[in-house]
Amino acid sequence: MTFEEDTQICMGYSEQVEHFMGAAIPPIFGNTLFTFSSFENLVDAVLDEPSHYVYTRGKNPTVEIVEKKLAALERGEACKCFGSGMAAISAAILSSIKADEHVLCVGNIYFSTKGLLNYLSKFGVSHTIVLTTDPLEIERNIRANTAVIYFESPTDMSFQILDLETIAAMAKKRNILTIVDNTWATPLFQKPLTFGIDIVVHSASKYLGGHSDLMGGAMISSEEIIAQVFKKEFLLFGAVLSPYDASLLLRGLRTLPFRMKAHQQNALKTAEFLDNHPAVAKVNYPGHSSHPQYELTQKQMNGFSGLMSFELKNATFDRVAAFINSLNTIKIGVSWGSFESLVISPNYGNNLDKLQQEDHLNPGLIRLSVGLENIDAIIGDIKQALNA
Ligand SMILES: *Cc1c(COP(=O)(O)O)cnc(C)c1O
């Protein structure tokens, strides 16, 4: 039922095309500003910008439609879109902390999010990253000045699952805000707010857009938190989602449910193949029953996307590079979540210590974004590259 409701939201929900002369899809409001019939009307609008169209660095009708859809999909009260996932993450973290406070990160997180937290040390904001899935160990790492618990589930590169409900409850008891990056699952497959998480962030540049043609981000939370962010981190930093990109995002959302089902099917077959291959030591895919936390996924997830990792046996940088370079159908590139299959490795050949000691990642780790190509072409490509 939920998936069917969500499919409806991805389509016409909140589009109100009757206001747009019945246009089949909402038009792109590419204008920077809106004019008023009197100066008094302008003054009223400026004084309450969150509810008025004044200037596109504030509220824009095309962007607003995307925001209503994303809020509805996450079952959140409100959403604000941004010019990239990092803009949304920056706004969410900055709105939640003050100088001398601490951010506790759980599990592997996106490298630029880590970079942001390192950067924030110059304002007296500290952070620690605890690589565990154990709630007790998470609890032990909470400090007196911890203001935020931040994580991704599944975690970056390692695809471990964190218990949303348990962590949310632990944080709430201590008045700590929780922020979850839900880019991997999309709101179709996981809704962190329904487990008590305070703020969800997304990179819309991945599955939500889905066609490698737009940069965007989103933050979904309570009316109160989003209203604060609108006035401060959104309006003042100015990292707006372009109305043109918002229109592409609306188009991406129309096919999201169908794309996600297809990614899931292809990814499960790919994980199954890799799991049985003698050159592969380990597969990290939460949708495969071999995943050590498969039971927890059943409690908090509705499905699984197409991003996974696996570990090559006897891996050196040269072995990793040789495998990647032998792929044909699967392209070499950063990012993920689009129609095309993509591969990278966090092993750059010069970062072995950091990889193993800081990130606890295996040198043979390959990250694979399983796309929408024919599944025989994807598996055939991996097979020949493993044998090469
Ligand atoms: C890509 C990504 C981001 C950053 O999003 P951008 O749109 O590239 O700024 C954040 N979190 C995760 C998990 C990502 O994969």
Ligand as a Chemical Component Dictionary entry (heavy atoms), coordinates in Angstrom:
data_LIG
# 
_chem_comp.id                   LIG 
_chem_comp.type                 NON-POLYMER 
_chem_comp.pdbx_formal_charge   0 
_chem_comp.three_letter_code    LIG 
# 
loop_
_chem_comp_atom.comp_id 
_chem_comp_atom.atom_id 
_chem_comp_atom.alt_atom_id 
_chem_comp_atom.type_symbol 
_chem_comp_atom.charge 
_chem_comp_atom.model_Cartn_x 
_chem_comp_atom.model_Cartn_y 
_chem_comp_atom.model_Cartn_z 
_chem_comp_atom.pdbx_ordinal 
LIG C1 C1 C 0 26.647 12.144 -3.356 1  
LIG C2 C2 C 0 26.332 12.053 -1.934 2  
LIG C3 C3 C 0 26.219 13.202 -1.165 3  
LIG C4 C4 C 0 26.506 14.570 -1.703 4  
LIG O1 O1 O 0 25.572 14.951 -2.653 5  
LIG P1 P1 P 0 25.910 16.026 -3.796 6  
LIG O2 O2 O 0 24.613 16.191 -4.490 7  
LIG O3 O3 O 0 27.003 15.424 -4.631 8  
LIG O4 O4 O 0 26.382 17.274 -3.113 9  
LIG C5 C5 C 0 25.842 13.050 0.154  10 
LIG N1 N1 N 0 25.605 11.851 0.701  11 
LIG C6 C6 C 0 25.731 10.727 -0.013 12 
LIG C7 C7 C 0 25.450 9.425  0.649  13 
LIG C8 C8 C 0 26.104 10.789 -1.342 14 
LIG O5 O5 O 0 26.263 9.671  -2.032 15 
# 
loop_
_chem_comp_bond.comp_id 
_chem_comp_bond.atom_id_1 
_chem_comp_bond.atom_id_2 
_chem_comp_bond.value_order 
_chem_comp_bond.pdbx_ordinal 
LIG C1 C2 SING 1  
LIG C2 C3 SING 2  
LIG C2 C8 DOUB 3  
LIG C3 C4 SING 4  
LIG C3 C5 DOUB 5  
LIG C4 O1 SING 6  
LIG O1 P1 SING 7  
LIG P1 O2 DOUB 8  
LIG P1 O3 SING 9  
LIG P1 O4 SING 10 
LIG C5 N1 SING 11 
LIG N1 C6 DOUB 12 
LIG C6 C7 SING 13 
LIG C6 C8 SING 14 
LIG C8 O5 SING 15 
# 
